[in-house]
Amino acid sequence: MSKTSESLCLYGIKACDTMKKARTWLDEQGVTYAFHDYKVAGIDRARLQHWCAEHGWQTVLNRAGTTFRKLDEAQKSDLDEARAIELMLAQPSMIKRPVLDLGDKTLVGFKPELYAAALN
């Protein structure tokens, strides 16, 4: 891989299986990156808003996860970007993971072929 920049940051939750796959893949490729566990360190509103602007809040919000599914129907209905951001700020485990910040763009989710294309 040609992109081994200190500016790369992988956002997610340490115990997540998809996170483990992404970290293993990056390590195997020799890619240097920082890891930000947003369950421990939280996430700032500006960064979350940027991700939503780049990918759409529907992509960033993890509706398949346990945390989202446990919400009551009133919290899940009539979602818009502002409400989705508030939910994700309150409970960062609702953010789809991983998010790989490449500096000039981000990738949401883990697909080895997309990581390979972005890092070459």
VENSULSUL-V870766 format. One record per backbone hydrogen bond with DSSP energy under -0.5 kcal/mol. CO is the residue of the C=O (numbers start at 1). NH is the residue of the N-H. Records with the same first field share a line. If there is no record, write none. Layout:
CO: NH + NH
This chain:
2: 4
5: 8
8: 34
9: 11 + 101
10: 36
11: 98 + 99
12: 38 + 39
13: 16
16: 20
17: 21
18: 22
19: 23
20: 24
21: 25
22: 26
23: 27
24: 28
25: 29
26: 31
27: 30
34: 10
35: 37
36: 12 + 38
37: 40 + 41
44: 48
45: 49
46: 50
47: 51
48: 52
49: 53
50: 54
51: 55
52: 56
56: 59 + 60
57: 61
60: 96
61: 63
62: 65
65: 69
66: 70
68: 71
72: 75 + 76
73: 77
76: 79
80: 84
81: 85
82: 86
83: 87
84: 88
85: 89
86: 90
87: 91
91: 94
92: 95
94: 62
98: 100 + 109
99: 11 + 101
100: 102 + 107
101: 9
102: 104
105: 102
107: 100
109: 111
111: 114 + 115
112: 116
113: 117
114: 118
115: 119
116: 120
119: 2 + 3
